[in-house]
Amino acid sequence: MSGEVIVVKDIEKIIREVNGTMAIEGMPITKADEDRIRNCLRDNDKYEKTLRELVKKHTVTTDIIYDR
């Protein structure tokens, strides 16, 4: 998002398209997901912060050591 402005109509279209794709996979987006998408599309700094938080949330660490 290099400083370009996204119109509300376009944001809602993006949300519908994302939801359609996710619903096909059996994982429709939630209201919280919709809000997160809106915030990220409106504010590049929020996008970067949200991306870092989601990666951290869904990253699994393990202490497993494999011998070869």
Secondary structure, DSSP 8 states (H G I E B T S, - for coil): --S----HHHHHHHHHHHHHHHHHTT----HHHHHHHHHHHH-HHHHHHHHHHHHHHT----------
